[in-house]
Every structure is written in structure tokens, then in C-alpha cells.
Amino acid sequence: VPPPATTTTARLAAATLADRSARGIAAAVGRLISAGELADGARLPTVRAVAGELGVSPGTVGEAWRLLGDAGLVSTHGRNGTLVNGTERPRRPGRYGRLGARVTGVSWPLASGTPDPSLLPPLDRALARLHHSAAVVDYLAPPVLPELAAVLQDRWPHPVETVCLTSGCLDALDRLVRQLTRFGDKVVVEHPTFPPLLDLVAAAGAEPISVTLDDDGMDPAGLAAALTQRPRLVLLQPRAHNPTGITMTPSRAATLAELVRPHPAIVIEDDHIGDLATTPPVTLGAAIPHQTVRVLGFSKAYGPDLRLAAVGGPAGIVQTLADGMAIGPGWTSRLLQRLLADLLTDAATQTSLAAARRTYTERREQLIAGLAARGVELRCADGINCWLPVADEADALVRLATQGVAVAPGAPFMAEPDSPHVRVTVGRIDHGIDHVVALLADAAAPTPATTAPR
Ligand SMILES: Cc1ncc(COP(=O)(O)O)c(C=O)c1O
């Protein structure tokens, strides 16, 4: 039976004595829900009643309700008011759902953010070898195959305490953010960034603080300002950033590490591009290993369906992540781990990866040169995506789609308001690049005479 609204207001008044900001009120309601004091389906008191009881403005309470809604804890039901969601909360499609990445039937599917299937290394020989070596009988064997653990430790850019495996980067990031934040904690995110990263921060009930990038990586002044707000996490993509293609320089990594060092914050690096990157790994972990967790993806280079990522960092964090998996999936399939260990050490596979990197580089360079010839300046340092400023997002999407080119809308990537952009998965332009470049140039915003640093 939902508790009477007045009781809830009184409880809230007691629970928010220390912090009556929107975040503080939302966090207090979150705790009442977690403690079961606000049951599934309970109606929150009206904004006006709570504002009166707590002595804050209705706007503050409205903002708190919005934060709770974003985290999926409550929903508004018209005249029935705002109700606590059941424990089986439907996860809203969020920003990821707005990407339109699965557009089919177009000549150039450049909305996907995924590698060109024809540039993934062939698996047949590694699969044949797997057939002779696989043992698939054991619950109790170590969750990470010792031979794979050895390869990963060896490749890690600095000595790392513990490495575990998850079902892809997003699985790792989702688990880490939930593990390391409490409702209402602040998390530094890049602007722009990969939309699911913003979705998973919101789903954990954390509050993003956005920091922009320049050509060398996350902006140090922006990070310094964000750190004064005592964030719990700093979430960044070190190489071939999605959507901009920016790779952090080693000197920027060192600068950012020194900024983070005095703070109780943990850096989580989403190195999703892995072996498709044309530069060596770069990580804040080289300087602040006790504050850095690096997530290394294999989907882009070896195939999204491998569903494997490696997580390396301080034992206290990575072992807790692995322990959390032990009560759910248990471990990631050792069959796939065996396949990955083979691919990482197989000369023919590594040769085909080198060829893929060259092809992606050619496609990026052709796009950059073709746009430059039409007066559009675009930077796109590495990876498979680029971030194209356009005059108008909706107009660009429609105009390109009618000519057979699907690109992703820019808005879901934006952690703060910005000028319109679209994300173009340049790595998927496998034919007709001159034609596509001409279409993209038509959609692009005119490049200003002097370009401000991004
Ligand atoms: C920045 C970023 N992180 C994570 C992922 C997903 O990686 P995984 O397939 O390893 O979950 C992607 C895929 O596009 C990505 O662009």
C-alpha cells in the first residue's frame, strides 16, 4: 500500500537536512526507495507540498524529480502524479536508441559506428585450431584463461595488478560505473562522446560533468574545473575517440594524470578501438596506476561478436568487478577467450589487421582531402568515425538519406549544447568515396576563416 503522501514529505524533510539541493533531494528519495520505505508504485508527494515542507523552490524539487526520472527510478503518469517505478524498470531506449545505426537498404550505411565486416580478420583457421584444443567442461577453472592473461599482461602498457574479461567494453563500463558510484555522484564525461556512455551514467543515477576535447585529448583546464566539483569518476576515450577520432597524446595523458592525482577520483579509460588504433596505447595508468582502470576492446579489430573486452587496473576495483560477474554470468566463455588468445598471437591475423588499419587510414585521408578541396576543414586522426559540423542536423540527415547515405545524428553524442554535427562512420565507405565526399561537403557547415580550437 503506498504510504500517505504526508508521511513521505516528513521523511524527506528528515532525510535532506544536510543537502537541500535538487541532487540532495533526489539522492534522499533514491535512498528511501532503496531502503523500501517508498514502495514500488508509491506516489511521490506533489512538488508544491515538498517545496513547502523543505523550504526550497518548486523548481528545485521539479529538478530533483527529473533527475530521478532520468535514472529510471520514477515516472510521471499524468494526473496520477509521479510514481516509483517497479523493480523491473523498463530501461528507456535512451540516447543509444536514437542513433538509427541499423538503417538498412542504403548504399552507404555510415550511421553504424561499426567496422567494415570485410576488414575483420578471417576466423576460420583459428576456429579450426580451437576445435582441437577446447575443453568446455569446467565451472571451477580460473575465469581468465592463464595463456590469455599472460598475453594481456604482456601487452598492457604498464605493470597492472589485475586483468579480467567482460562481454565487451560497454559491459565493463556499465559494471564499473555502477560499482564505483552512488546515486547523485558526479562523473566527468567528454563532450561529445559515445551516447551509451551518457546512458549508462544516467542509468546509474550519476550526474555527468562535461569537458570538451582539443586535438590532443581532454581539455586540461576543463578537467581542472570539473575536479573542483569532486567527481567520483573521469570517463574518457584515449584513442580514436568516438565520434571525433581524436587520440590523446602521451604528454596530454601525463598532464591529465597530474591533475587527477591529488583527487579521490578514478579514471576509467574506454580504449574501445584496441588493435585498430594506428598509435600505441596511451593511458593515465602509466602515471597514476592506482587511480586508473583501462578497458581494452576487441570488437572493432577482431569482430563485435567476440563480445570480449579486457579490464586492467587496481586489484581492489578489478577483482570486485570480477566477483560481481561471478554471481551472474560467472565468466566470459573460455572458448571465446581461447579464440582471442589465438588471434592475438597469430601472425596471419596480425598481418590482416595491419592491412585493415591501412585501408581505414586511406578512407579517412580521402575524406579529409576531398572535403578540404571543397573548402571544408575536418580533422579525423584515427579510427572509423568522424564528426562533421553541418549547417542543420535534421536537414543534413534527410538530404543525405535521400541520396543513399545514412549518417548518425549528432545530438545524442552531445553532453552539452553545441553546434549541429553528424557522425560519419568513414571506415564504412567501401566504394564511391568521391561521390560520398561531395554529398557530405554539401551538407557540411561552411568552415569559418579562422577555426577556433575544438
Ligand atoms: C567509444 C566506444 N565504447 C564502447 C563501444 C562498444 O564496445 P564493445 O563492443 O567492446 O562493447 C563502442 C562501439 O562502437 C565505442 O565506440
The ligand as an SDF file (V2000), in Angstrom:
LIG
                    3D

 16 16  0  0  0  0  0  0  0  0999 V2000
   33.5750    4.5650  -27.5450 C   0  0  0  0  0  0  0  0  0  0  0  0
   33.0110    3.1850  -27.5980 C   0  0  0  0  0  0  0  0  0  0  0  0
   32.9700    2.4390  -26.4820 N   0  0  0  0  0  0  0  0  0  0  0  0
   32.4780    1.1930  -26.4850 C   0  0  0  0  0  0  0  0  0  0  0  0
   31.9710    0.6320  -27.6370 C   0  0  0  0  0  0  0  0  0  0  0  0
   31.4110   -0.7480  -27.5910 C   0  0  0  0  0  0  0  0  0  0  0  0
   32.4530   -1.6730  -27.4800 O   0  0  0  0  0  0  0  0  0  0  0  0
   32.1750   -3.2040  -27.2070 P   0  0  0  0  0  0  0  0  0  0  0  0
   31.7130   -3.8150  -28.4830 O   0  0  0  0  0  0  0  0  0  0  0  0
   33.5060   -3.7260  -26.7820 O   0  0  0  0  0  0  0  0  0  0  0  0
   31.1410   -3.2820  -26.1160 O   0  0  0  0  0  0  0  0  0  0  0  0
   31.9890    1.3550  -28.8190 C   0  0  0  0  0  0  0  0  0  0  0  0
   31.4330    0.7820  -30.0630 C   0  0  0  0  0  0  0  0  0  0  0  0
   31.1180    1.4520  -31.0120 O   0  0  0  0  0  0  0  0  0  0  0  0
   32.5220    2.6680  -28.8000 C   0  0  0  0  0  0  0  0  0  0  0  0
   32.5470    3.4090  -29.9050 O   0  0  0  0  0  0  0  0  0  0  0  0
  1  2  1  0
  2  3  1  0
  2 15  2  0
  3  4  2  0
  4  5  1  0
  5  6  1  0
  5 12  2  0
  6  7  1  0
  7  8  1  0
  8  9  2  0
  8 10  1  0
  8 11  1  0
 12 13  1  0
 12 15  1  0
 13 14  2  0
 15 16  1  0
M  END
$$$$
